[in-house]
Each structure stands twice: as C-alpha cells, then as structure tokens.
Amino acid sequence: MNGGMASSLIDGRWDYGTSDAAIFASIAAGIPADGMPGFGAVMTAAEIDALVHLMRQAERE
C-alpha cells in the first residue's frame, strides 16, 4: 500500500502523530501542505474510525 506521492500509511512511521486520534484528525481534516485532502466531508466518523482500525491491522501484518 503506497500512497503515490504520499508516504506509506502502514509502515509504522507517522509524521503527524501516532495516536489513533491524530490519525483520525489527519484523515478528517487532511494535510493540505502535503497535498492530502480531508475526507471528513465525505466520510462519517464511524467510517474514519474503521479506516484507522484497518490501517492499524495492516501495520501489524
């Protein structure tokens, strides 16, 4: 799982916070300076939570 021009989401290296809450915030609000759009307007909180959970599972594999 590579992010194209972005860094990997499952390599265990987090530039914008390591907690689930920080990852949730990055997904919801985006990181405009790095070209990542926010998805909070198109995903529910439950969907973002599920994505964070999926990323954590993939990180362990």
N, C-alpha and C positions, 0 to 999 in steps of 0.2 A: 504494500500500500504506500505508494509515493504520492505526494501532493503536487506533482508538477514542479512549479517554481517555489512552492512552499516546502517547509521541512516535513519530515515524516510525523505522523500522529501516533505512531505506536513504537517508537524506538526508545522510549523511556526518558527522552530529553525534552524538557519543557522550557521554552524561553519566556513564557508569560504566566508562570505559576504552575505548581504541581498538584494543588488540591483539586478535587472534583469541582468545587465551586469556581475556581479560577478557570478551569477548562470550560465549564458551562458558560461563564461570562464571555470567554473568547469566542465561543460558537454563537452565542446570542447576539453580542454586540459587534463581533468581528474585530479585525486588527487592520484598519484601513491603511496604516503606514506600510504594512507588508503586503497589501493587495488582497487581504482576506475580507470578503463581505460578511456582514452579520446575517444570521438566519433567524433571529428572534421574531421577525415579522411573518415568517412562513412556516415556522415550526413551533409546536406547543412546548411548554416547559417539560411535559412528560416525554415528548419525542427527543428533546435535547438530553434529558436525563438518560434515556435509553441509549442514545449515541455515546454519551460519556461512559456508560457501563460497557458497551460493546468495545470501545477503544481500550478500556482497562483490561478486558478479557483478551483482546488481541495482543496487548502489550505483554501479557504473561505467557503467551504461546511461543 
